[in-house]
């Protein structure tokens, strides 16, 4: 039987050609001629197998007319070898070029690890939903145990036995507080403008806290994740130093201290924006705005704002540190940790905001 | 002679979920050994190390340090056992927010009551020992890969551990520093009686300084030899000989 390449225009090289010849009862000789290269559409090994028939036991090659070959030829042969192996056909590689034989031998030198091959391919939607659900419930105890570790760590802090460097705390405070002022100002001002126009209360949540979930939560996750990749966290563990004390505690404290302050500041900037809209568009006098604002504001507003800010700060730090500590050992997983920290942070803020609204309402505040 | 082995690994199986990395490992590390964990790429050397030093709980079996069951003692006792280990990680694992001096000093601060001046003296000695004298105030990011490795060794040695576990200490180093590192390891063993567990596939190191070893096989996921690597070259299993002679025997 004979296969050959359909003529390719504008190409002078000889194209590939494959002939098969039966010798005796059980031997098939494959003659490969011409170019067997990557730029060509070569036959698949399966086609030849169909030709081989039932009583074939041996396969040999004739490559006297082969003019050029590359990886494409090797891949073809390797697939053929595997097929023959499966069908109990023995192969005489004597007719192949020396280089081809050597490369094939090297590829076969390390047997394939059966267990190492991952299950791949597309799974159906139901399967994926199921897996995601299982993953979620597997993740829940981990989230809780991390919360427990942080609680223990705070316990050690109160008893003065937590091991971390105060300089790290100051560094984090500066990082999450003053350095966030510009962007918090811009966002709060714009949100303040919108609020003054619409009087929409729900928008308040979109302010500083969400922004901090993005800016700081992602940074925490990326920092701790990178440390995980570098085995820095392992190094703490083997020395018996709690990575939660050393790394999580200062970040947690910094956010719990700074977010309430940022929240107050954001509120102030928002009021300034409101003032701008009121005086320029709604014709409300500056003095009038001031007295009305004072009348509307009560101390409890500040206290509620401060306590909410503290909780939101804790949520963002928790999400960022959790995802960072859970990070895998590759650059890709650092990115995933950062993304996941933002999502988890916003989710936790939303949940805790709803809970606190209910609690404060019940308390009559 | 001490009847209780320094480290004994018994029926140890390390796995990630259902994926078994190495199973049924049984070997003994004696005091003063330079014990080589060897095997091809991906055979589970580092995973075995994680089981030895408390970073990953074995799927089965355990490790004894001086007769104490490392994985089944109280956490306080396990912490004490850990304190007698010094670990050098593959990439150094230096804490990136601390300088080299602070990196080496942290274990000392944690477990000793040294004055700052003594601390500084010890730190610069340890750094000098690994050829990094004068790099005290450098941050890890400012160092080359080989320098990070050596600084990692200095930190692992900070508390003069009974047992030093090093993951690929000389890979990626030029021959000369690699040789120096081997000399240093020998010296630590001889002068401080440190037991060394070293993960490596550098033949020069294995045959040059190794006094005992375990060979992990990638295909069968278990060990196929333990004992002096020099003897393994002469009379060991075919796979081990193949590995130790780069396939020439």
Boltz contact constraints between the chains, C-beta under 6 A:
constraints:
  - contact:
      token1: [A, 230]
      token2: [B, 93]
      max_distance: 6.0
  - contact:
      token1: [A, 231]
      token2: [B, 89]
      max_distance: 6.0
  - contact:
      token1: [A, 231]
      token2: [B, 93]
      max_distance: 6.0
  - contact:
      token1: [A, 232]
      token2: [B, 93]
      max_distance: 6.0
  - contact:
      token1: [A, 232]
      token2: [B, 95]
      max_distance: 6.0
  - contact:
      token1: [A, 234]
      token2: [B, 55]
      max_distance: 6.0
  - contact:
      token1: [A, 235]
      token2: [B, 93]
      max_distance: 6.0
  - contact:
      token1: [A, 238]
      token2: [B, 53]
      max_distance: 6.0
  - contact:
      token1: [A, 238]
      token2: [B, 87]
      max_distance: 6.0
  - contact:
      token1: [A, 239]
      token2: [B, 107]
      max_distance: 6.0
  - contact:
      token1: [A, 240]
      token2: [B, 79]
      max_distance: 6.0
  - contact:
      token1: [A, 240]
      token2: [B, 82]
      max_distance: 6.0
